[in-house]
Amino acid sequence: MIALALLLVLQPPIERRQALTPGAGVKIFMPAGRVHLVGWDKDTLAVRGTVARGSTFYYGAYHGGVKVSVDPDSGSATLDVFVPRSSIVSIKAVTADIDATDVSGWFYGVSSRIHLAGTVRNLEAESISGDVTIAVTAPWVRARTGQGRLTVGGQADDVSATSINGAIDVTTGQLTRARVSTVNGNVRFAGDPGTQGLVDIDDYAGPVDLTLGAHMGGQCDITTVFGEIVSEIPSVRPVAGTSGRGQTLALSIGRGTAHITVRTFKGGVRVRGP
C-alpha cells in the first residue's frame, strides 16, 4: 500500500546530465521540498530526484550553463544536484531546504533552512525566517537572516553576518576581517582574528557574548549606551561612560595589531578570556 501511495504522488524519477565548461553557471529554483548540492571533480552536471505528481519540472542546459526549476504553483521536489567544483551556483527557494557541500555561489530562501559546508571560493546566503548554518573554508562569506538563527564557523578570511531579530553565532577562525550586525538578535562571537584581524560587532538591543580568541593579540574596545558590561577577566573592569550613562571597557591581550570593537545601544555585553 505504501509503494502504491508513493506512485500516486510522485512522477517517474528524474535524471539529467550535461557536460559543462569550467566556470559555467547553474541556476536553480525550488519552491518547496529539498535540494542537496555536491561539488565534484567531474566536468559534468548531474540532476537526480523526484517531483510531486502534477508538478512541472523544467530543465535547460548547454555547455555554458544550466537552468533547473520546478513550477511554483504545483508542489514540491527532492533533488540531488552534482556540479563541477568550478561552477557558480545561484539557487532560490521559498520553503525548500538547501544543503550544499563544496559548492560556490548564492543561496537564497524565504523560510528555507540552509546548511553549507566544504571548501568554496565565495559564498553568499540569505533566509528571511529560516536558519542558516555555514561551516566552510573560504576567502569570504556573506550571510543574512531576518528571524532565523545564523551560525558561521569554519575558516574564512572575510566574514559579514547580519540579522534583524535572529541570533548570530560566529566561531570562524583565521579571520582577517569580520562585521557582525543585528537589531534585536543575540550575538555570540568566539571567532579568532589572530594578531592582525579586524572585527566590528554592532547590536542595538540584543546581548553580546564575546569570547576572546586563543591566538588573538591586540586590542578590544567595548562601548554601550545603556547596556551593562560584565567582564569575566579579573584584571579588567568596565567604567562608566563619559556622558554618565552606559559603560566602556578597553583591554589589550597578547602581542599584535588585531582589533575587536563592540558597540551596543540597549544590549549588555559579557566578555570572556581565551
N, C-alpha and C positions, 0 to 999 in steps of 0.2 A: 504493500500500500504506500509506503514511504517513497519507493522508487517511482511509482505511478504519479504521486503528487509532485515530485520534482520535475517529471517530464511535462506536467501540465503548466508549470510556472516558468520553465526555462526553455530557451531556444537551443538548438544544437550548439555544441561548443565552438568557440571562435578560435581560429589560428591564422595569423598573418605573418609574413616575413618580408623584409626589404633590405637590400644591401645599401649602405649609406657611405657617403664620402666623409672624411674627417671633419668634425665641427658642425655637422648637419643639425638642423633644428628639429625638435619633436614637440608638437603642441597637442595637449590632451584636455578634453573637457568631460568631467564626470559629475553629473548632478547628485547621484546617490550611490551607495554601495561601498566598494573598497577598491583601491588600486595599489598595487605593490610594484615598485620600480627597482631594478637592479642594474648597475653599470657593469659591463663585462668587457673582455678584451677582444671580442669578435667585432667585425665591421658590419654586422647585421643587426637590425632591429627585429625583435620577435614579440608578438602580442598573442596571449592565450587567455582564455577565460570564458565566462558565461554571461549572458544578458537575459533579463527577465522577459518572459513571453509578452509580446505586444510592444516591446521597446525597439527602437530603431538604432542600429549600430552603423556609424559612418567611419570609413577608412579611406584615406587618400595618401598615396605615397609615390615618391620618386627618389632618385639617389641623393638629392639635396635636402630633403626634408619629409616629414610625415605628420599627418593630422589624424587624430583619433578622437571620436566623440560619441556620446550617447544622447539621444533625443531627451531633452529635459522634461518633457511632458509625459514620458512613457516608462517610468520605472527606473530600476537600478541595474548595476552590473558589478561583476567581480572580475578584475583584470590583473594579470601578471605581465609586466612590460619589461623586456630586457633591451637595454640601449648600449651602444658603444660608449666607452668612458669619455671620449672626446665630444660627445653630443651635448647640446644645450637644451634642456627641457623646460617647457612652460606648461604648468598644469593648473587648471582652475576647477574648483568643485563647490558644491553647495553644502551637502551633508556628508559626502563621501569621505571616508578616512583615507589618508595618504601615508604610505610607508615607503621610504626610499633609502637605498644604500649605494654609495659611490656614484651618486648622480648629481651633476651640477645644474643650476638654473633657478627658476622661480616657482614657488609653490604657494598657491592661494586657496583659501576656503572660507565659507561663511560660518558654518558651525563645525567644520571638519576638524578631526583630531589629526595632527601632523607629527610624524616621527621621522627624523632624518639622521643618518649615521654614515660612517665611512670616511673616505678621503675625497675631497672635491676641490675644484678650482675657485668657485664662488657660489654663494648661496643666499637667497632671499626668501623668507617665508612669512606668511601672514594668515591668521584666522581671527575672525571677529569675535566669536564666542567659544571656539574650541581651544583645547590645549595644544601647545606647540613644544615639542621636545627635540633638542638638537644636540648631537654629540659627534662632531665631525672634526677632522683635521683640514684646515682651510686657510687661505690668506685673509679672507674677510667674510663676515657673516652679518646679515641684516635680518632682524626678526621683530615682528609686531603682533600684539593681540589687543582685543578690546576688553573682553571679560575673561578670557581663558588664561590659564597659567602658562607662563613662558619659562622654559628651562634651557639653559645654554651651557654645555660642557665641552669636553674635548680640548683641542689645541687650535687656537686661531690667533692670528696677528691683530686683526682689527674687528671689533665686535660692536654692533649697535643693537640694543634691546630696549623696546618701548612698549608701554601698555597704557590703557586708560584706567581700568579697575582691576585688571589681572595682576596676580603676583608674579614677580620676576626672581628667578634663581640663577645666578651666574657662578660657575665654578671653573671657567675656562683658564687654562694655563698658557704660559708664554705670550702674554698679552703685550702688544706694543701700544695699542690704544683701545679704550672701551668707553662707550657712552650708554648709560642706563638711565631711563626716564620713565616716570609714571605719574598719574594724577592721584589716584587713591590706593593703588596697589601696594602690597608689602614687597620689600626688596631684601633679598639675602644675597650678599656678594662675598664670595670666597675665592675669587679669581686671583691670579698671581701675575702682577706686572713686572716681576723681576727687579732689575736695577735701573731700567730705563723707560718703563711703560708709563702711560698717562691714562688715568681713569677719572671720569666725571659721573657722579651719581646725583640726580635731581628727583625729589619726591615731594609732592605738595602736602598730602595729608596722611600717607601711609608710613608705617615704621620702617626703619632701615637697620638691618643686622649686618655689620661689617666684620669680617674676619681677615686680618692681615695675612698675606701670603708668606709661606715659609721661606721663600727666596727673595722677598722684597727688600730693597734697600733704597731709602729715600724719605719723602715727607708725606704726611697725611694731615689734611685740614678739614675740619667738620664745623658747619655752621647751621644753627636752627633759628627760626624767627620766634616761634612759640614753643617748640618741642624741647624735650629734655634729652640730654646726652648722658648715657651711662657707660663708664669706662671699666672694663674688666682687667685693665692693665694697671697694677698697683701704683706705679710711679707716675701715672698721668691722670690728671683730673680736669674736668671742664671748668670754664669760668663763665661768669655772666656776660651777656652781650653788651656792646658799647652803648646801646640805646636803653639798657635796663631791662630788656626782655630777651628771651631766648638764651642760647649758650654757644660757646665756641670751644674748640679743642684743637690743639696742634701738637704733633709729635713727630719725632724723627726715629727711624729704625734702620739699623744696618748702614751700609755704605752704598751710595748710588744716587741717581737723579730721578728715580721714579716718583710720581706724584699722584696721590689719590685725593680728590676733592668731593666732599659730600655736602649737599645743601638740601634742607627741608624747610617747609613753612610751618605746618602744624605737626608733622610727624616727629616722633622721637628717634634717636639713634643709639644703638648699642655697638660698641667697638670691642673686639676681642683680639688678643695677641695671637701670634702664629702657633 
